[in-house]
């Protein structure tokens, strides 16, 4: 169904208490898909291991890249000197629990910029050298090419026989270690709501097809199509006179089902509206047609 301009009320929350949440009948990704999308996104992630004190260095506990293997495990590229890498190397056969927290921040500046958080908990181990290492490193490099960032020519390579996969940057800079997080449970609290996710659901879920492009697309919409985005307010009907009276309209989130835009009301309170696409999109090409359909509907 083509249902542009579906408002997102706060379901009992005041604007000061949190992000607006969608109506129950809105088209939406499943909780597992939302977690998978955040794992595959560029959102900031940190690792917490019980009993291990985090380093003071900014970013020392943040994976430089991450992706999900076909078996559902999360592959993490971390500095070899990080607490996670050191703890995993010394744990050997012991189970080492770990929680990865992902914080999703909107790529366009706006009030309440944090869109959500996801937590993935499980057991972390180094990826041993061999065929599995090369396959895991190739998968990570394919989905998140970070060689230039890390000073690596290609994907992480073995440091020594029998040791964890590692790479060394130029001029003797820090090595990088490949870790595997076996998922035990996950949860997400985002613009859609708060939900838990079982490991099997996480394994079989697919990330949103726009995840790698969402940040650039939202920034482009904001910079180059601001008036057209604001024009979508015409699709809100009678509510447009109340909630679209001040300031610019800011694109907040984009997925295969639609676009979320933040407007301001007369009291400078944010109001979010969800604009559904005629049908879910599968790639950027289909997204272009869907956006044109929204803009045309707003001007007709």
FIKOLPA-59163 format. One record per residue: x, y, z of N, C-alpha, C, O, CB in turn. Coordinates in pm, whole numbers, plus 50000, padded with zeros to 5 digits. Atoms other than C-alpha are relative to their C-alpha. Glycine has a CB too. Layout:
XYZXYZXYZXYZXYZ...
END
This chain:
500854988050000500005000050000500885012450000501895012950071499045000150123499264987650004501265034949917499435009250108498345014650092499915006749858500514992349888500915053550246501015010650039501605009650147499684990850120499024989849964503135084550239499515008550116498315010350136500315008849881500344990349899503255107950532499354994350123498425000450176499115010149943500565005749877502495085050825500725006150119501925004150134500134984550001499334993849887503185104851143500434989750102499814979150115499105010450065499495008949897505175088851421499815006550136500685013950180501494996649975500204994249868503675098651758500944993650100501574983450072498554998350045499025004549902505685093852074499494988950090500184985250185500445011650085500585011149923503425066252215500135002150150500644993550223500674986849961500024997649857503075082552554501225007350051501215011550167499874987250071498834992849955506505098752571499875014749960499325018049855501284993949942499914986150039506975136052578501205001749909502094993249909500105009250123498864998150089509385150552320501315000450075502354997250017499845012549921498754999349925511935155652597500464986350047501634984950085499845009150118499675012949941511875118952702500634990449903501214980449946498794993950058499405009550092513015102352383499515001849858498715010849829499734986150045500374999450140512645096152013498564995449981498094986550052500964991549915501335005250033509165092351863500094985749948501104981949888499315009049895500055013950044508185056551789498864998049902497885005549906499844990550120501005001650106506135043151496498724993350047498684987050153500584992049887501245007049975502575030951486500194985249971501094981449896498855005849915499835014550009502104993351508499854994849857500484984849822499014993150089500265005450132500884989351150500985005249894500815002349776498595003349959499054994950097503825007250988500894988749949501284979850024500865011350062499065009650056505974986950752501345002050068501815013350081500135001549847498784998649922509164979350940500884987849986500384976949957499675002450147499115011749995512234957150950499814992550131499364998350230501485004349983500115008049879512274928951202501115004150097502105010150055500084984849968498914996949905514324932851523501344994049959502385000649972499644994850138498745006250043516914908251388500605007549883501825009249876499784985449962499494992350114517194927951065500595013350046501585017949990498895002449898499484987249949517704960051261501364998350065502255006650046499025006250100498695002549939520544944951464501044996949893502155002249897499914988450101499065003250108522164929951153500405012649923501565014249886499374989649904499714987750072521894963550981500995008750076501935014150017498725007849974499074992049920523624981551268501384993750005502395000750003499455001950141498705006749999526364955251281500745002649869501965004549870499834984850022499374998050130527014959950909500195014849966500795018049863499184993349891499934985750029526784997950930501355005750042502234998650091498865007450071498794992849958529475023950994499845006350138500705014150180500345010649898500214994549867528035032451335501114995850095501694985050080498634995650055498935002649905530505034051622499674988150089498544986850137500275012450086500185011749914530995001751818501114999650103502245003950077499984986949917499005002049895532794994252143499824986050059498734980450056499885010950112500015013449942533694961352312500235000850150501135007850197501074991149934499865000749855533244954252681500164985550041499344977050007498795006450071499735013449949534764923552848500015000850152500815008350208501354994249944500044999449853533874917453215501384997550060502074988050025499014989950055498725001449931536914922353435501185005949927502305005849979500274985850025498924994150079538964939353162499795015049995498745019849951500074993949856500124985549998539624976253204500315005749862501275001749797500945006150104499824993950132539274997252891501185009450000501535015350103498735007449956498914990650015542175017552759499475014349997498315016749963500814997049872500394986050004542125055352789500105005849859499475016049829500865008150095499814994850134543195059852427498675000149924497944990249924501044991649923501254998850073540325072552214499974990149884500884989949801499815014249948500155009450109539105045151984500754986950019500674978249932500445006349875499195012149983541395018352130499144987550013499594976549979500895001350123500895011549983538414995852208498984998849887498084990549896499285001150133500965000150110536565002451881500524991549885501634993949837499705014349952499605007550120536724976551601500135009449880499295018049858499004988849969499814991850120538114992251285499054995849889498705003849803501444999149951500965005150098535774970451078499324987850060499864981350150500704996549864500745011549950533174943751137499044995449891498615003249807499245003450131501005005650090530874920650943499524987050060500054982450161500574997949858500575012449951528804889150991500354988849904500124989949783498465001250018499655011750080530054855350868498744992149968497704994150031501034991050075501185008050036527684830350701499434991950116498234989150118500354990649888500495007649886527464810851029499405008750109498975003550212501104991750057500604990949902526224841751214500975006250097500585015250172498974992950075499014993849913529434849651401500385013749945500365016149825501254991150013499594986650039530584885851399501525000549993502204997350090499455010750099498574998550018534074891951260500405014350033499775023849987500434996349855499594986949951535934920751424501485002149972502304993550003499715001450151498614996150020539154938051319500345010350107499795021350108500255005649856499684991449886540734953251630501515001950009502264993749957499454994050132498564998449977544144967551727500534988650087499894984550183500295013650067499455011149922546404939951857500315003950143500374995250230501254994849933499744995549863547164961252163498755003350078498845008050192500885011849997501254996849931543504965452252499714989850109500204978550102498835000649901500355009549895542074949452567499334987449945499594976549995499095006550100500695011650055539864926652355500984990349937500894978249960498955004349897499035008750066542754913352146500904993250102501184981250090500835008049901499115005949898545014907952448499264989650083499794978950111500585011050092500775009449918542264891452652499704987349921499784976349977498705006550047500315011750082541294868352365501234991349979501134979049977499425004249865498775007750020544904858252306500404992150124500964981250113501145009449960499615006849876545414849052671498944990350051499234981950136500305010250107501075008649950542064831852722500184985649955499784976350025498645005249954499795013350058543044802052502498674992649990497784997049918501024991950084501225007950012540344775552552498895004650093497784999350087500314985550027501024995149909538484794752822498985008549925499325015449829500645008250115501034991750062535174810952730500155014450048500165017050169498574994650033499834985849967535614848752719498765007549952498545009149832501315005849934501234992950034532344867852731500315014349959501265020550009499014999750117499784986650053532074900652547498665005949957497784998649910501004999849881501184992850047529414926752473500455011049905501285019449940499185006150120499754989250096529584948252162498805009550001497675005449978500264994349855501054989750001527604980552189500195008849878501295014049854500035008550131499974991850120526764999351870499105012050021497935010650057499564991849874500764987649985525645035651885499775006149863500725009549791500745010050093500394995150133523765047951579499695014950010498715018850074498784992149945500174985550000524105085551525499595004649861500195000549762501305007250045500464995050129522225103451249501125007549929501845015349993498775009250018498924993350073524605115550975499745014749971500645021749924500244992949872500354986050019522785149050955499745006250137499045000450219498765001649906500154993549869522945173551246498555003450028497845008449941500865012750007501374997449957519685176751440499904997850150500804991850209498994990849924500215003249859518305175951794499794985050018499264978349929498805007850056500145014349969518365141251956500574991649886499864983949821498514996350025499365005850118520845128751702500224984950011500344978149910501315006749974499815014449984521305094051851498704992949962497654995150022500414996550147501185006950051518905071551660499734986950071498614981950068500144997549852500225012649931519425040151864501304993450040502394998250008499204990649913498865008149959521725014252015499654985249987498494981249999500425003350146500165014550004522234977151972501104993850084502214999150093500044994549854499025007349920523984952352198500044985549950499004979049936499645000650153499805013850043525414919352079500954993550101502104997550114500574999349854499225006549896526654896252355500314985649962499514978949896499255000450134499625013750031528514863652327501404996950047501845001950150499894997449853498685004749962531954847552336500985003449889500715001249771499994984750029499054994950097535024861352168501284991649999501784987750105500335014650029498785007850017538024842252031500805005749883500215011849793499684984949977499244996150118540914849951795499684990649883499414978849904501524999850030500155008450119540474837451438501364993849970502315001249942499475008349876498705006350021543284811651394500435000849854499605002549764499964985550044499474999450136545544811851091499564987849920499294977249977501535001150002500385011050088544674790050794498955004549902498765016449878499494988250081501004997050102541934787850536498855008350056498345017349989499454987049940501104992349941539284800950776500405014650017499585023650000499594993950136499544986349985541414831550842499935007449868499435018649861501425000350054499994993450130541854839150474498575002649951498305013049892500764991549898501394998250042538134833950407499355011350079498635019550023499214987050017500594989549916537134855950701500555013749965499805023449957500264997050149499394987250035539614883250609499515004949864499285016849846501534998750000500494996050131538474882850247498575005150008498225014949941500084988149902501384995549983534824886050354499965013950062499195022550018499214990050087499954987049933535654915150584500475010849904499915021749900500914999450123499474990150094537704932750317499025003049888498975014349838501324995149942500994997950107534954927850057498905009450044498495018349968499414986749956501144992049953532234943350269500435013450057499705023250048499224992350104499524987749937534344969450448501475002049966502324999150051499784999650153498604998150037537544978050258500655010850085500315022650074500115003549852499364990649908539774994250520501524999749986502225005050072499614996850143498565001350016543244986750384500735013250003501765014550069500314993049872499344987150003544095022950314500005006450139500995012450180499335009249899500114994349867542865033750657501024993950095501635000950176498604998050054499155007049906544925007450838501454999149955502304994250029499474986250024498655001550050548015009650624500294986049953501444981849949500985003950105499835013650047547424974550495499824999749850498975006749794499004990550069500125001250144547914964850135498734992749960498074996349862501224992949943501195007850028545114939050147499304997250131499335005350224500344986949926500695003949878543084920650407501044996250104502194994050068499024988449975499065004249897544684911750743500664986849964500024978049907499314998950134499255011850037547364885250703500594993550124500735000250227501105003549900499475006749883548834859250939501295006550049502165010049969500234985349969498794994549942551454872851178501044989450022502244991750001499705007150129499085010949979552964839451265499214987149996498004987250016500785001450133500675012950010552164802751226499324996550131499954996550237500994989049961500745004049881549454792251468499455011550080498665009350172500854991950087500484988549925548814827651591498775005849937498305001049833501085010550009501194993750055545844850251534500335007849874501485011749852499365009250102499804992150121545354868151204500335014250038499705019950127498754999549909499604986449965547074901951210500585006849879500995000349783501014999950114499374991950103548324930050990500805010950066500505014750179498975005849903499144989749945551004956351043499965012049908500115010749787501444994950019500044987850078550724992250931501385004849965502374998550004499255010850074498714994950043553505013150780500795005550117500235009450219499825010649895499084994349901556545024750979499814993850138499935000750240499805015150008500095006949871555964998851248498805003750083498825002050204501205002650078501194996449924552515011051345499314987550052499724976250021499025008249914500625011149927550164989551550499494989149907499034991949797498865005150086500545011450073549214954851430498504999350024497975005450117500694986850042501455001649991545584944951378499684985250007500274977149936499285006549879500355013949974543974912851497498554997549961497685006049981500224996650148501355003950041540934894651363499404991150107499944980550139500014992849863500705007349896538484882651628498654995449949498105000849853499845008750127501325005450033535284862351611499125000550125499494995550231500104985449945500964999249890532264869851832498854990649970498054993049880499495014650020501125009450012529904840251867498815005950075498905008650195500374985850056501144992749944526484855551928499194991050093498764980150054499115005549888500855007049905524614844252239498645006550013497644999650033500674999450134501264992649997521954871252245500265014149948501415018649943499405000350144499894986350049521264905852107498725007450031497665001350051500305000349847501184991749982518904934652161500245013549934501385017449907499685001850151499934987250068518124967952001498975009450060497865005350092499794998449849500914989449955516565000552120500215011849906501205019049917500265004150152499794990250105516065023951827498715007349967497765007250045500564993349876501174992450041513565045151637498744991549985497634996749987500285007049870501145009050017511345014551591499484994650133498324990650142500394988549911500405005549872511265003451955501134992150063502264992250014498784991149984499025008149929513064980652199499624985349987498494981450019500095004150150500305014150025513334943552115501254991550026502384996150012499514998049854498935009849988515414912752192500074991449874499104990349800499794991250124499775008050121516884890151923500694987050038501704987150108500855007849896499395012949977517644852951938501144997649900501115002949789498944988849990498855002350089520934840151787499604994549863500154998749761500954990450065500415005650128519174819551518499375010549910499605010549789499034988450021500624989350079517134849551408501065009649947500975014449834498965007550083498914991350043520274870651395500754993949882501105000849787500985002650116499255006850106522014844651177499275000549867499905002749763500264985750039500765001050125519224842050921499535013649946499085014449832498804991150020500474986950044518384879250904500965006249899502155003149897499825009450119499194992550096519614901650624500055014750042499055020050092499444998649856499964985649975520844937350672499205007549894498945002249786501455005150004500734992050097518944965050500500895002349877502075005149893499555013550062499184998650121520094967650136500605013949981501515015649900499184996649881499494986450014520705005150176501025003650107501475015050112498865009950004499204996649883522905002550486501335006449963501785015550032500254987650082498694994550036526185010050307499915013949939500915021049930500714990749904500174987250070524725040550134499175009950080499085021650041499364997749865500974991549931522315054850393500595013450040499965023750016499474992950121499424987449952524655081050542500195009849886499825021549897501334997450071499774991150115525665095150203498685004649940498555016249900500844992949894501294996450058522075094450079499275010450083498695019850028499144987649984500664990349914520705113050380500695013649992500025024049987499994995050145499274987450012523445139250358499705006749866499585019049858501504997750015500334994550132522705143449987498595005949998498375016849945500134989149891501364994849993518975147350049499955013150075499255022450035499074989850065500014988049917519655173350317500655011849928500165023049936500724997450133499244989150062522165193450113499435004349866499435016149833501444995949982500404996950138520715191249762498504999949976498055005249875500654990349909501445001350023516995184049805499215004450123498154998950153499644985649963500654995649877516075202850122498575004749979497695001650059500795010950062501354994850025513065220349969499034988749964497874988950005500035010449888500865011350034511715187949823499684991650122498564986650136500664991349892500245007549877512135170350157498975007450086498055001450140501324997950079500984992349923510295198650330498634999449934497614999850003500465014650014501265000650071507635196650061499184987650031497974987350008500245000649854500735012149962506755161650183498985002850110498074994850132500974989350045500954996349896504935179250465498585001149946497614999650020500425013250065501334998950061502065184250220499244986850007498024986749998500125004449855500655013149994501375146950249499424996950137498784986550156500984989249961500505002449865500525150250619498575004650020498015002650128500885006750100501404995949989497105164950550499805011350099500555021150099499164988350040500354989549905495535185350829501115003050100501205014150151498744996350074498964997949900498535180551057501135008749948501945013650027500544986850046498884992550055500865198750818500025014450051501105020050071499934999949848500044986349951499675232850940500495001150143500875012050187498605005649989499624999749859500535223251298501474996750020502155002950102499154990350079498665005249970503825205051273501075004249899502245000949919499954985050007499034996450104505515219750964500095015149984500155020149872499624993549867500104985550006505515256551052501345007150016501445019049984499065004950104498754993149969509135263751149501194991849950501184979549951500125002550151498725006350028512625256351028499974990449883498974988849813500474992950121499845009450110513905230850783499514986150041499384983050159501454999449955500315014149978512855194750746501294992249985502044994349889498904994849901498735007249998515685170650826499774985249976499034979050052500745002350132500125014550018515965135350681500744992750111501934995050133500564995749862499455006549881516555112750981500504986049970501594982350014498954999550110499665014050023516625076950855499424995549868498415000749821499504991150115500425005150130516295057450535500244985049997501314980250033500785007049884499855014350016515655020650473499174995549880498605003849810499574992350130500675004950121514094998450210498515002750001497875002349896500244985249985501434997749991510605006250337499605014649983498485017549941499494995150130500394986150011510715044050342500985009650061502095005950100498695001850064499194988949951512085077350460499355006050123498145007950128500195010849890500474993549878511775092950804500565014350001501765016449983500444992250128499624985950003511815131250823499595006550131498535003550186499345007349879500304992949875511965153751129499635014549968500415021949909501224999650097500494986450013509895185651125499975006650138500194999950239498585000249934500134992649874509485212551391498625006450005498145011749905501125010750015501304993649987506165224851527500175014550046501305019450057499104992350098499954985849964505275260351634500735002550130501235013650153498615005650008499304998649872506795254251979501424994649993502054992150097499234992750109498645005150021510095241951831500174985950055501274982250096501025009350065499905014049960509315206151928500114991349875499424993749776498774995950086499845008450120510455178951687498814990949979498204985950074501264991650011501085009050039507865158851502500524991549885500974996849784498705008049959499525009150104508795128251298498854994649918497784991449971500804988550062500985006050090506885115850996500704989449917501844991249873499335010749908499475011150080507425083150815499284999749866498054999549861499824986450075500565000050135506905082950437500344986649935501494984249898500545012049915499795013350058506445047750300500205000849850499575009049783498814990950032499855001350143507675038849954498844991749943498194984350018501364993549964501075008250059505175023549708500224985250026499264977850046499905002549850499645013749966507004990649767501455000050047502205009050011499794990249878498615000249950510244980649942501005000149884500814993449782500224987650088498974999150103513344989249742501124990050030501324986150145500575014349990498935009849985516244965449682501385005749974502394999350004499764988549907498714994050031518974989149570499815015049979498695020249987500644993349876500044985550016519855025449506499215004049875498555014349875501415005749993500764996950122518385024549155498505000450028497825009749987500314989749890501435000149965514955014649287499675011350098498565016650097499604986450061500224989049906515375040649563499735013049925498875020849966501205001650093500204987750077515615068449303498555001049953497935011649964500965000649880501394999850047512245058649156499045002150117498035009150104499674986849927500874998549883510715056049504500005014350051498945019650087500444990550111499934986149955511955090749603499265009249904498575018449947501465004450015500754991950097510595105649281498504998350020497745007950005500394996149856501425002349975507245089449360499525008250119498435013850116499734985250022500364992049883507215106249702499945014849965498965021649997501014997750115499974985850034508215140249566498855003649906498255014349921501335003649936501114997450092505645137849285498675000250075497805008550047499964989549887501255000349922502895128349533499835012650082498705017250102499984987850091500084988049917503755158749745499625012449919499075021949975501325002450070500264988350083503405182849452498724998649916498305008249852501185002449908501195002050082500335167749287498735004550073497635003550019499884985249960
END
